Amino acid sequence: MFDRLRAEYGEKAIYARREPMHELISTILSQRTTHADEEAAYQELLTLGDWDAITRAPTEAVAHAIRRSNYPESKAPRIQATLRAIREQRGGYDLDFLAEIPVQEAMKWLTDLPGVGLKTASLVLLFNFARPVFPVDTHVHRVNTRVGTIPRMGEQAAHRALLKLLPPDPPYLYEFHVNLLRHGQRVCIWTRPKCPACVLRERCDAHAIYGNNVPSFGDKPGKG
C-alpha cells in the first residue's frame, strides 16, 4: 500500500506545517469540518486575543468566533477547558517539552487534556515533533478498513491496531498518513468510491467482494 500510494501521490518529507498550539486547536476545530472552514474558524478565534484572553472570554463569544466549524457550541467549552489545563500544568502554552519526554508519556499528557483524543494527540506528536505515532482520521480509517488491513472497528481502536503493523519510523508514518488521507479524499470516498481509478483495488477486500460497486462506508457488511 505504501509503495502504490507513493507512486500515485509522491514522496512526502515530514515537516511541521504549523506551530504546536495551532496544530492542537485547529485539529479540535477540524472534526467534521472542511479544511477551509477549520482555518477560517481558527483565524477568527484569534481575533479574541491570545490564549489567555480566549480562556477568559465568554464561551458564547468563543462559539461565535468558531461558528464556521461544525458543532461550535460543543467545541468552544472544550477548547477553553484544554487551554486552562495546559496553562495550569505548564504555566504557559509552550508544548516543546513533548519532543523530549517518552512518546507514551507525551501521548498520555495530551489525551488527558479535556478536548484531546488520540487523533489530535497523534497529529501534534507526529507533525510537530516527529514522534513515532500514527494518526487515524476518518479517511485513513475508511481506506484501511475497506482494503482489509484491519477489521471493521472504531477509529480509537484503529490507532492502536495500525500502529502495531507499521514500522516506528516517523518519516514513513508521516508519508503513509498524508497519502492515505489524500486517497480517502479523492478516490476511496465515503459514498460511491471511485474504484476504477484506485491504485489499491487489486489488493482491496471490498473490491474483491463488490467489484466497482463498493457500498457507502456507513452501510452494513453485505448491503449493497
MIRODO-149163 format. One line per field, with one value per residue (C-alpha): residue in one letter; chain; x, y, z negated. Coordinates in Angstrom, 2 decimals. Each point is the difference from the previous one (the first is absolute). Layout:
% MIRODO-149163
r = [a | ...]
c = [A | ...]
X = [X | ...]
Y = [Y | ...]
Z = [Z | ...]
This chain:
% MIRODO-149163
r = [m | f | d | r | l | r | a | e | y | g | e | k | a | i | y | a | r | r | e | p | m | h | e | l | i | s | t | i | l | s | q | r | t | t | h | a | d | e | e | a | a | y | q | e | l | l | t | l | g | d | w | d | a | i | t | r | a | p | t | e | a | v | a | h | a | i | r | r | s | n | y | p | e | s | k | a | p | r | i | q | a | t | l | r | a | i | r | e | q | r | g | g | y | d | l | d | f | l | a | e | i | p | v | q | e | a | m | k | w | l | t | d | l | p | g | v | g | l | k | t | a | s | l | v | l | l | f | n | f | a | r | p | v | f | p | v | d | t | h | v | h | r | v | n | t | r | v | g | t | i | p | r | m | g | e | q | a | a | h | r | a | l | l | k | l | l | p | p | d | p | p | y | l | y | e | f | h | v | n | l | l | r | h | g | q | r | v | c | i | w | t | r | p | k | c | p | a | c | v | l | r | e | r | c | d | a | h | a | i | y | g | n | n | v | p | s | f | g | d | k | p | g | k | g]
c = [A | A | A | A | A | A | A | A | A | A | A | A | A | A | A | A | A | A | A | A | A | A | A | A | A | A | A | A | A | A | A | A | A | A | A | A | A | A | A | A | A | A | A | A | A | A | A | A | A | A | A | A | A | A | A | A | A | A | A | A | A | A | A | A | A | A | A | A | A | A | A | A | A | A | A | A | A | A | A | A | A | A | A | A | A | A | A | A | A | A | A | A | A | A | A | A | A | A | A | A | A | A | A | A | A | A | A | A | A | A | A | A | A | A | A | A | A | A | A | A | A | A | A | A | A | A | A | A | A | A | A | A | A | A | A | A | A | A | A | A | A | A | A | A | A | A | A | A | A | A | A | A | A | A | A | A | A | A | A | A | A | A | A | A | A | A | A | A | A | A | A | A | A | A | A | A | A | A | A | A | A | A | A | A | A | A | A | A | A | A | A | A | A | A | A | A | A | A | A | A | A | A | A | A | A | A | A | A | A | A | A | A | A | A | A | A | A | A | A | A | A | A | A | A]
X = [0.00 | 2.76 | 1.85 | -3.12 | -1.15 | 3.48 | -0.02 | -3.40 | 0.37 | 3.74 | 2.57 | -0.74 | 2.68 | -1.04 | -0.27 | -1.92 | -2.73 | -0.87 | 0.90 | -0.94 | -2.81 | -1.36 | 0.05 | -1.68 | -2.86 | -0.52 | -0.29 | -2.73 | -1.75 | 0.45 | -2.33 | -2.79 | 1.15 | 1.69 | 3.55 | -1.12 | -2.60 | 2.43 | 2.59 | -2.61 | -1.25 | 3.54 | 0.83 | -3.18 | 0.67 | 3.28 | -1.87 | -1.09 | 3.63 | 2.75 | -0.64 | -0.57 | -2.57 | -1.78 | -0.13 | -1.55 | -2.48 | -3.66 | -0.53 | -2.71 | 2.55 | 2.39 | -2.80 | -0.93 | 3.62 | 0.32 | -3.46 | 1.49 | 0.98 | -2.76 | -1.36 | 1.51 | -2.16 | 1.72 | 3.49 | 0.18 | -0.09 | 2.36 | 2.53 | -0.23 | 0.34 | 3.03 | 1.67 | -0.64 | 1.47 | 3.14 | 0.47 | -0.50 | 2.43 | 2.70 | -0.34 | -0.36 | -0.64 | 3.41 | -0.35 | 3.60 | 0.56 | -1.97 | 3.02 | 2.13 | -2.15 | -0.75 | -2.57 | -2.56 | 0.31 | -0.49 | -3.06 | -1.49 | 0.64 | -1.82 | -2.92 | -0.52 | -0.87 | -3.79 | -0.48 | 2.72 | -0.39 | 2.41 | -0.24 | 0.76 | 2.83 | 1.52 | -0.10 | 1.77 | 2.67 | 0.70 | -0.32 | 1.68 | 2.49 | 0.56 | -0.98 | -0.76 | -3.81 | -2.61 | -3.04 | -3.20 | -2.64 | -3.18 | 1.77 | 2.88 | -2.50 | -2.31 | 2.73 | 1.64 | -3.33 | -1.09 | 3.36 | -0.01 | 3.11 | -2.13 | -3.43 | -2.93 | 0.58 | -0.27 | 2.58 | 1.35 | 0.77 | 1.36 | 2.75 | 1.45 | -0.60 | 1.68 | 2.94 | 0.81 | 0.25 | 2.21 | 3.70 | 0.80 | 1.47 | -1.45 | 0.79 | -1.68 | -3.00 | -0.37 | 0.05 | -2.36 | -2.46 | 0.07 | -0.37 | -2.79 | -1.77 | 0.26 | -1.18 | -3.00 | -0.90 | 0.39 | -0.72 | -1.09 | -2.73 | -2.86 | -2.72 | 0.59 | 3.77 | 1.75 | 1.24 | 1.02 | 2.51 | 1.31 | 3.63 | -0.83 | -2.92 | 2.02 | 0.62 | -3.24 | -2.35 | -3.04 | 0.77 | 0.44 | -3.52 | -1.89 | 2.09 | -0.51 | -3.19 | 1.48 | -2.78 | 0.12 | 2.21 | -2.90 | -1.87 | 0.09 | 2.11 | -1.96 | -2.20 | 0.22]
Y = [0.00 | 2.41 | -0.50 | 0.26 | 3.16 | 1.54 | -0.77 | 1.67 | 3.02 | 0.44 | -0.13 | 2.28 | 1.42 | 0.42 | 3.60 | 2.07 | 1.73 | 2.32 | 0.77 | -2.62 | 2.03 | 0.85 | -3.72 | -0.93 | 2.50 | -0.30 | -3.76 | 0.37 | 2.41 | -2.34 | -2.72 | -0.41 | 3.25 | 0.84 | 1.30 | 3.41 | 0.39 | -1.28 | 2.62 | 2.76 | -0.95 | -0.03 | 3.42 | 1.53 | -1.64 | 1.90 | 3.31 | -0.53 | 0.43 | -2.31 | -3.39 | 1.54 | 2.40 | -2.86 | -1.92 | 2.98 | 0.88 | -0.94 | -3.46 | 1.42 | 2.39 | -2.88 | -2.03 | 2.95 | 0.47 | -3.66 | -0.20 | -1.03 | -3.25 | -2.55 | -0.39 | 3.25 | -0.14 | -3.23 | 0.86 | 3.41 | -1.26 | -2.85 | 2.44 | 2.23 | -2.97 | -1.24 | 3.41 | 0.27 | -3.45 | 0.81 | 3.27 | -1.60 | -2.85 | 1.83 | 3.64 | 0.98 | -1.44 | -1.26 | -3.65 | -0.59 | -2.24 | -2.68 | -0.53 | -1.16 | -2.21 | -3.68 | -0.27 | -1.89 | 2.63 | 2.73 | -1.76 | -0.40 | 3.64 | 1.18 | -2.42 | 0.93 | 3.52 | 0.53 | 0.48 | -2.25 | -3.51 | -2.44 | 1.51 | 3.53 | -1.13 | -2.14 | 2.83 | 2.38 | -2.55 | -1.19 | 3.26 | 2.33 | -2.24 | -2.95 | -2.53 | -3.58 | 0.06 | -0.46 | 2.31 | -1.68 | 2.37 | -0.95 | -0.38 | -2.14 | -2.13 | -0.47 | -0.94 | -2.54 | -1.57 | -0.40 | -1.33 | -2.46 | 1.13 | -0.01 | -1.46 | 2.35 | 1.84 | 3.52 | 2.66 | -0.14 | -3.71 | 0.48 | 2.30 | -2.81 | -2.76 | 1.84 | 1.21 | -3.63 | -0.80 | 2.93 | 0.71 | 2.54 | 2.35 | 3.54 | 0.91 | -3.24 | 0.54 | 3.60 | -0.81 | -2.94 | 2.13 | 2.89 | -2.24 | -2.06 | 3.25 | 1.20 | -3.35 | 0.04 | 3.54 | -0.59 | -3.65 | -2.18 | 2.44 | -0.72 | -0.47 | -1.64 | -0.40 | 0.42 | -3.58 | 0.02 | 2.77 | -1.67 | -1.13 | -2.31 | -1.85 | -3.14 | -0.65 | 1.47 | -2.36 | 2.20 | 0.09 | -3.78 | -0.36 | 2.80 | 0.81 | 3.60 | 0.27 | 0.26 | 1.33 | 3.13 | -0.41 | 0.40 | -2.95 | -3.27 | -2.83 | -1.88 | 2.94 | 1.47]
Z = [0.00 | -0.95 | 3.30 | 2.16 | -1.74 | 0.32 | 3.74 | 0.31 | -2.29 | -0.39 | -2.76 | -2.96 | -2.28 | -3.61 | -1.19 | -2.54 | 1.98 | -2.91 | -3.60 | -2.64 | -1.60 | 3.45 | 0.87 | -3.26 | 0.13 | 3.76 | -0.25 | -2.62 | 2.39 | 2.97 | -1.26 | 2.58 | 1.63 | 3.31 | -0.02 | 1.29 | -2.75 | -2.63 | 0.96 | 0.16 | -3.48 | -1.38 | 1.41 | -1.41 | -3.36 | -0.14 | 0.32 | -3.63 | -1.10 | -1.27 | -1.58 | -3.43 | 1.46 | 1.78 | -3.26 | -1.81 | 2.78 | -0.36 | 1.43 | 2.25 | 1.52 | 0.68 | 1.57 | 2.21 | 1.06 | 1.08 | 1.59 | 3.37 | -1.73 | -0.49 | -3.56 | -1.32 | -3.16 | -1.08 | 1.26 | -1.69 | -3.63 | 0.92 | 1.43 | -3.06 | -2.36 | 1.95 | -0.15 | -3.74 | -0.61 | 2.00 | -1.84 | -3.40 | 0.69 | 1.95 | -1.07 | 3.66 | 3.43 | 1.11 | 1.05 | 1.03 | -3.04 | 1.89 | 2.24 | -2.93 | -2.21 | 0.85 | 2.76 | -2.10 | -2.72 | 2.59 | 1.38 | -3.47 | -0.87 | 3.12 | -0.22 | -3.65 | 1.19 | 0.01 | 3.74 | 1.42 | 1.37 | 1.60 | 3.47 | -1.17 | -2.26 | 2.74 | 2.53 | -2.38 | -0.92 | 3.55 | 1.92 | -2.50 | -1.77 | 2.37 | -2.66 | 1.15 | -0.21 | 2.73 | 0.20 | 1.15 | 1.31 | 1.81 | 3.37 | -1.30 | -1.90 | 2.99 | 2.49 | -2.29 | -0.95 | 3.62 | 1.13 | -2.90 | -1.85 | -3.13 | -0.75 | -0.47 | -3.27 | -1.40 | 0.70 | -3.55 | 0.26 | 3.53 | -1.34 | -2.05 | 2.55 | 2.87 | -2.08 | -0.84 | 3.72 | 0.97 | -0.54 | -2.76 | 2.60 | -0.09 | 3.66 | 1.13 | -2.28 | 1.12 | 3.71 | -0.40 | -1.97 | 2.48 | 3.06 | -1.58 | -0.86 | 3.59 | 1.36 | -2.32 | 1.05 | 3.74 | 0.75 | -2.93 | -0.98 | -2.41 | 2.62 | 3.38 | -0.13 | 3.33 | 0.22 | 3.70 | -0.83 | -3.19 | -0.08 | -2.93 | 1.59 | 0.87 | -3.70 | -1.37 | -1.83 | 0.69 | 3.73 | 0.03 | -1.41 | 1.74 | 3.08 | 1.04 | -2.07 | -3.49 | -2.28 | -2.09 | -3.04 | -2.40 | 1.51 | -1.88 | 1.45 | 2.64 | 0.89 | 3.47]
